[in-house]
Amino acid sequence: MREIRQLAGKIRTKKKLMKNEQRLENTKKPTLPRTSEPKKRERSVSRLKREFTELGVDMTGTDDANFASTEKKRFESNTYFIKKMRNVI
C-alpha cells in the first residue's frame, strides 16, 4: 500500500511539473522585465562603411546607394511628410 501511495505522489508531482512547463511554453508575450533596457542596434550604415574600408573596398560615392538611403526612404514614405509637403507646394 505504501508503494502505491509513493508512486501516486510521484505521478501527481510529475503532472504538475508538466502542466507548468506547458503553460510556460504556450505564452506568446515576451518575458522581459519592465526595468530592462531596450536592445541597441547592432548594424548601422557607418559601421558597414568602416568595415568595408578596412577590408580595402572603396566606399566613396556611395551616398546614393540603396543601403545608405534607408532612413531617408522611411522618412519620406511617412504619410505625415507627404501631407506636409502638399501644403508647402
C-alpha positions, 0 to 999 in steps of 0.5 A, a space after each residue: 500500500 505504501 508503494 502505491 501511495 509513493 508512486 501516486 505522489 510521484 505521478 501527481 508531482 510529475 503532472 504538475 511539473 508538466 502542466 507548468 512547463 506547458 503553460 510556460 511554453 504556450 505564452 506568446 508575450 515576451 518575458 522581459 522585465 519592465 526595468 530592462 533596457 531596450 536592445 541597441 542596434 547592432 548594424 548601422 550604415 557607418 559601421 558597414 562603411 568602416 568595415 568595408 574600408 578596412 577590408 580595402 573596398 572603396 566606399 566613396 560615392 556611395 551616398 546614393 546607394 540603396 543601403 545608405 538611403 534607408 532612413 531617408 526612404 522611411 522618412 519620406 514614405 511617412 504619410 505625415 511628410 507627404 501631407 506636409 509637403 502638399 501644403 508647402 507646394 
